[in-house]
Structures are given as structure tokens and as C-alpha cells.
Amino acid sequence: MSKVNVNAADGEVKNVVNMGRDEASKYYGSWCSPNANPATIVSWCDQRIQMYNEWIKNCQALKREMQKELIKGFDPAEIQALLAENDAQVAKA
């Protein structure tokens, strides 16, 4: 598999580097055969993007529910006071 470095400002491809299984897995979260043709890699990427987007959505929902669990039992006024204290500290920084 290849790693493509892209200039974020203009989308220009700067270089392409061949990767082994371990490095590709760290960079892309998975690995695709080094013998894959461009059509296979595009399809592989599309599948992963769809899967990762679903995982992100699920993680965001889970995080939100767990945040609700974390604040159970707190007095709403106490939460507001803590938020105000945090805002004041952020403003000083």
C-alpha cells in the first residue's frame, strides 16, 4: 500500500511512499494488499470511510450517554458554578 502526502492548502500530492502491513495499519487503520490495483484501493477506501463514519457516529452517541451518566447526582446549580469557574480560568489563560 502507498502513503500519499498531500499539501492541505492546495491538495497537491507531494510524494508517495510504499508501506508494509504494520505501517499501513497504523496510518490507515487497516491494510490492503500491495498488489491491489487503483480501483480496488478506491473501493477499499470507500468501505473504510463508510465504516469509520458509522463508528464515529456511534462513539459520539456513546460518549454523550456516558457524559449524562457522569453528571447524574450533581446539583444543576453546582454544575453551573463549576462551568462558570472553568470559563473564568479559560479567560485568564
RASUL-V959784 format. One record per helix or strand of 3 or more residues. SS is the DSSP state (hx for helix, st for strand). FROM is the first residue (numbers start at 1). TO is the last residue. If there is no record, write none. Layout:
BEGIN
ss=[SS | SS]
from=[FROM | FROM]
to=[TO | TO]
END
This chain:
BEGIN
ss=[st | st | hx | hx | hx]
from=[2 | 13 | 21 | 38 | 76]
to=[6 | 18 | 28 | 71 | 92]
END
